[in-house]
Amino acid sequence: MAQRNYDIERIEWVDSSSFPNGPWITEEEMDRTITEHGALKCVSIGFVVRENEDIIVISSSTAESMVMEPMAIPKVAITKREKVGLIVRG
């Protein structure tokens, strides 16, 4: 199988998170947690191994026709994308 060339991108995205106070919390505790912590802002850097209109899949490593730890990020969660490099396989 032919090896692919992959863009390397830095992606900023917002993730969902659970509230740390347990399964039942008051609305006041919920509001305080939202105010103090807001959205969970993430930054990931990886090889763009797949992409369609809904998601981008990045991988931490590639080898021949394999990818390691692919992660799908919904495009609606992405706040910023930046190409930081390109790996060209010979």
C-alpha positions as a printed NumPy array, in Angstrom:
array([[  0.   ,   0.   ,   0.   ],
       [  1.313,   3.447,  -0.919],
       [  2.231,   5.784,   1.896],
       [  0.354,   9.07 ,   2.174],
       [  1.474,  12.609,   2.765],
       [ -0.125,  14.199,   5.817],
       [ -0.58 ,  17.81 ,   6.88 ],
       [  0.382,  18.506,  10.472],
       [ -2.094,  20.847,  12.144],
       [ -2.58 ,  22.624,  15.451],
       [ -6.283,  22.561,  16.294],
       [ -8.016,  24.531,  19.029],
       [-11.387,  23.101,  19.997],
       [-13.995,  23.093,  22.723],
       [-14.861,  19.836,  24.476],
       [-17.761,  18.858,  26.69 ],
       [-17.099,  18.17 ,  30.32 ],
       [-18.898,  16.863,  33.349],
       [-19.516,  18.814,  36.493],
       [-17.128,  17.745,  39.274],
       [-19.582,  17.96 ,  42.165],
       [-21.291,  14.604,  41.575],
       [-24.433,  13.445,  39.839],
       [-26.771,  15.787,  41.737],
       [-25.882,  19.447,  42.161],
       [-27.936,  22.53 ,  42.822],
       [-28.543,  25.008,  40.021],
       [-26.495,  27.51 ,  42.04 ],
       [-23.509,  25.111,  42.073],
       [-23.977,  24.514,  38.343],
       [-24.019,  28.256,  37.592],
       [-20.928,  28.834,  39.755],
       [-19.04 ,  26.03 ,  37.983],
       [-19.956,  27.427,  34.55 ],
       [-18.803,  30.911,  35.594],
       [-15.548,  29.693,  37.122],
       [-14.547,  27.129,  34.475],
       [-16.461,  27.876,  31.279],
       [-15.96 ,  25.57 ,  28.321],
       [-13.11 ,  23.068,  28.284],
       [-10.688,  24.614,  25.768],
       [ -8.372,  22.066,  24.159],
       [ -5.368,  22.249,  21.855],
       [ -4.232,  19.25 ,  19.808],
       [ -1.423,  18.835,  17.291],
       [ -1.305,  15.878,  14.925],
       [ -1.275,  14.394,  11.475],
       [ -4.546,  14.995,   9.613],
       [ -5.311,  11.435,   8.514],
       [ -8.956,  11.867,   7.481],
       [-11.418,  14.695,   7.013],
       [-14.969,  15.102,   5.794],
       [-17.605,  17.806,   6.109],
       [-18.339,  16.883,   9.747],
       [-15.079,  15.753,  11.362],
       [-11.326,  15.933,  11.2  ],
       [ -9.309,  12.928,  12.374],
       [ -5.811,  13.5  ,  13.682],
       [ -3.203,  10.954,  14.713],
       [ -0.219,  11.274,  17.025],
       [  2.003,   9.052,  14.849],
       [  2.024,   7.299,  11.476],
       [  3.98 ,   4.292,  10.217],
       [  3.601,   2.742,   6.784],
       [ -0.163,   2.181,   6.425],
       [ -0.942,   2.548,  10.156],
       [ -1.941,   5.434,  12.398],
       [ -1.638,   5.645,  16.178],
       [ -4.37 ,   6.86 ,  18.503],
       [ -6.623,   8.543,  15.922],
       [ -8.983,  11.111,  17.403],
       [-12.081,  12.474,  15.642],
       [-12.885,  16.101,  16.418],
       [-16.276,  17.445,  15.304],
       [-15.774,  20.5  ,  13.112],
       [-18.475,  22.397,  15.018],
       [-16.197,  22.192,  18.081],
       [-13.157,  23.66 ,  16.287],
       [-12.406,  27.303,  17.033],
       [ -9.078,  27.573,  15.165],
       [ -6.987,  25.467,  12.758],
       [ -3.429,  26.139,  11.727],
       [ -1.222,  24.126,   9.387],
       [  2.187,  23.795,  11.007],
       [  3.871,  21.373,   8.613],
       [  3.661,  18.571,   6.082],
       [  5.198,  15.127,   6.192],
       [  6.125,  13.874,   2.726],
       [  6.702,  10.143,   2.405],
       [  9.221,   9.091,  -0.226]])
